[in-house]
């Protein structure tokens, strides 16, 4: 018997969420596959503002992920791939980042499934997930979502990465 998915909330990130994201991602383990160091708060201020624009323009973004009590756990959602490298160029990327204290509890998978429902409703026909090749937790989420692949590639820093794809 499998456990039911945890109760989650997804909301368009607020200006205050920049502070929450900075707080919950201020952990070298959370940032291990994203450069290894926590980012400055200004990075999250810009990121949350960009996500509000994505939601207004596309009907989806990287939403703030909360638990049943409304506590910020991180983000999960989708956005147009913002870079000119990788197999994701011109695609919609699905992604997630979660505070370490919530790892292994099903939050990301539940939120990613809700994301797939929302982007499908917005008319998106395919999503990709880009995952560091050493990030086995995120690769497992992509597989649980039914994503195909992975296609291997190298990031600009030279790290091995995987591109997973899913037709919606």
Secondary structure, 3 states (H helix, E strand, C coil): CCCCCCCCEEECCCCCHHHHHHHHCCCCCCCCCCCCCCCCHHHHHHHHHHHHHHHHHHCCCEEEEECCCCCEEEEEEEEECCCCCCCCCCCEEEEEEECHHHCCCCHHHHHHHHHHHHHHHCCCCEEEEEEECCCHHHHHHHHHCCCEEEEEEECCCCCEEEEEEEEC
